[in-house]
Amino acid sequence: MKKYIMAAMAAAAVIMNPSCTETQNNPITGEWSTPFQVPPFDKISIDDYEPAIMQGIEEHKKEIDAIVNNPDTPDFENTIAALDQAGSLLMDALMIFENESSINSSDALMAIEARIIPVVTAHSNEISLNETLFNRVKSVWDSRESLNLDPQQYRLLYKTYRSYELSGATLPEDKKAELKRLNGEIAQLQMQFGQNLLKETAAYTLVIDDEEDLSGLTGDQISEAASRAAARGMEGKWVFGLDNPSVIPFLTNADNRILRQQIETAYLNRCNNGNTEDNKDIIRKLASLRLEKARLMGYENFAQYALQDRMAKTPEAVYSLLDQVWKPAVEAAKRELEDMKPLAAADGVTELEPADWRYYFEKAKQAKYDLKETELMPYFQFENVRDGIFYVAEKLFGITFTKVEDIPVPHPEAIAFECKEADGSHLGILYMDM
């Protein structure tokens, strides 16, 4: 089975010991004759994703049919473990595609996503709402006390059984049909919401052609903006976008308040501009469909349903925690505001707006503690943060990371590390984007 862990560590992905699936031509579905059997990223083209996903679905169907039609009495190995191991090719193809589309989105990738989402959702519905399959899972769950399972096996059994319950496996057939419809519409709207956000974020640029308007920005921030401009054929200018690595430093450091207000307004109003990428109607539909799904599943609202498999368990527990945090958070914000007011007043700003908050917060920090962002930057360079995370992982879990060369990477900027268990055994490959 090919397994993946996607880690939010500087856009990192860990690829765990894959096995290989034979097929022709397509590098995703063919044999991976690469170091550590990682995906052959250097051979994958955009035309490979959709066929690989479709083939993965067909193979997964056959694997599920084999489990469902197994004449032997359901047990952990022939049902739970078999389910866990099924769908490896589909998982591979989807993980590789999602990694590419999240980091390097394009109209072509969005078009593929729009085509595959309904198919993948329908396939998921057929598995999670398969009554015969659920009966096998339930049979194993009901006999769990006599199976002598170790903690890992018991956890997998519990998660499998619980996932089927929460996916509607116990519903009558008419309600299953309704749930399939709701799942399909929700998946489509969620995809559209995400694509609209990506498009709106990418579409906006703040172009500066007067060097005085760069006042307050650091040399690195100015250099990055110049590089963005050059990439768009705007040599001699500076470009800022709505992606966080660009907009947050601008709002924190740029002295030009009008430009801060302009980019802050654009940032806050993404997908709220009455155009084809507007998400307001999508949000309304999603809220309505999620409520409908929750009630179909026997819950009062979607929060109750979504929290069933989370630590909080209930909306009341969530609000209880938020209420505990809210009062001290508001008091802290008020203290920060009092520190910022005199600095803003000195600039003629009598009422702070959202575009002012990061800017004057940074100035207040400098005035109160004589501490500048640039003084902290050497301690938070990418390499330092990465090494710190590696250090913590080794101390807590015994996992070590060793840089490896001559290995396919998902992007030219990515670097690869081999992850090893405490006993020295190979755990996987971690990709990190610089």
MOFENHU-V713578 format. One record per backbone hydrogen bond with DSSP energy under -0.5 kcal/mol. NH is the residue of the N-H (numbers start at 0). CO is the residue of the C=O. Records with the same first field share a line. If there is no record, write none. Layout:
NH: CO  CO
This chain:
2: 0  15
4: 13
6: 4  11
8: 6
9: 7
11: 6
12: 430
13: 4
14: 12  428
15: 2  13
20: 29
25: 23
29: 25
32: 30
33: 31
36: 33
37: 34
40: 38
42: 39
43: 39  40
47: 44
48: 44  45
49: 45
50: 46
51: 47
52: 48
53: 49
54: 50
55: 51
56: 52
57: 53
58: 54
59: 55
60: 56
61: 57
62: 58
63: 59
64: 60
65: 61
66: 62
67: 63
68: 64
69: 66
78: 74
79: 74
80: 75
81: 76
82: 78
83: 79
84: 80
85: 81
87: 84
90: 86
91: 87
92: 88
93: 89
94: 90
95: 91
96: 92
97: 93
98: 94
99: 95
100: 96
101: 97
102: 98
103: 99
109: 105
110: 106
111: 107
112: 108
113: 109
114: 110
115: 111
116: 112
117: 113
118: 114
119: 115
120: 116
121: 117
122: 118
123: 119
124: 120
125: 121
126: 122
127: 123
128: 124
129: 126
130: 128
133: 129
134: 130
135: 131
136: 132
137: 133
138: 134
139: 135
140: 136
141: 137
142: 138
143: 140
145: 142
146: 143
153: 149
154: 150
155: 151
156: 152
157: 153
158: 154
159: 155
160: 156
161: 157
162: 158
163: 159
164: 160
165: 161
166: 162
167: 164
168: 163
170: 167
175: 171
176: 172
177: 173
178: 174
179: 175
180: 176
181: 177
182: 178
183: 179
184: 180
185: 181
186: 182
187: 183
188: 184
189: 185
190: 186
191: 187
192: 188
193: 189
194: 190
195: 191
196: 192
197: 193
198: 194
199: 195
200: 196
201: 197
202: 198
203: 199
205: 239
206: 204
207: 205  237
210: 208
212: 209
213: 210
214: 211
216: 213
221: 217
222: 218
223: 219
224: 220
225: 221
226: 222
227: 223
228: 224
229: 225
230: 226
231: 227  228
232: 229
233: 228
236: 233
237: 207
238: 224
239: 205
241: 200
245: 242
246: 242
247: 243
248: 243
249: 245
250: 246
251: 247
252: 248
253: 249
254: 214
256: 254
259: 255
260: 256
261: 257
262: 258
263: 259
264: 260
265: 261
266: 262
267: 263
268: 264
269: 266
271: 268
277: 274
278: 270
282: 278
283: 279
284: 280
285: 281
286: 282
287: 283
288: 284
289: 285
290: 286
291: 287
292: 288
293: 289
294: 290
295: 291
296: 292
297: 294
298: 293
304: 300
305: 301
306: 302
307: 304
308: 305
309: 306
312: 306
313: 311
317: 313
318: 314
319: 315
320: 316
321: 317
322: 318
323: 319
324: 320
325: 321
326: 322
327: 323
328: 324
329: 325
330: 326
331: 327
332: 328
333: 329
334: 330
335: 331
336: 332
337: 333
338: 334
339: 335
340: 336
341: 337
343: 339
344: 340
345: 341
346: 342  343
347: 344
348: 343
349: 347
355: 352
356: 352  353
357: 353
359: 355
360: 356
361: 357
362: 358
363: 359
364: 360
365: 361
366: 362
367: 363
368: 364
369: 365
370: 364
374: 371
375: 371  372
376: 372
377: 373
378: 375
379: 375  376
380: 377
384: 380
385: 381
386: 382
387: 383
388: 384
389: 385
390: 386
391: 387
392: 388
393: 389
394: 390
395: 391
396: 392
397: 393
398: 392
399: 419
401: 417
403: 415
413: 410
414: 431
415: 403
416: 429
417: 401
418: 427
419: 399
420: 424
423: 420
426: 418
427: 418
428: 14
429: 416
430: 12  428
431: 414
432: 9
433: 412
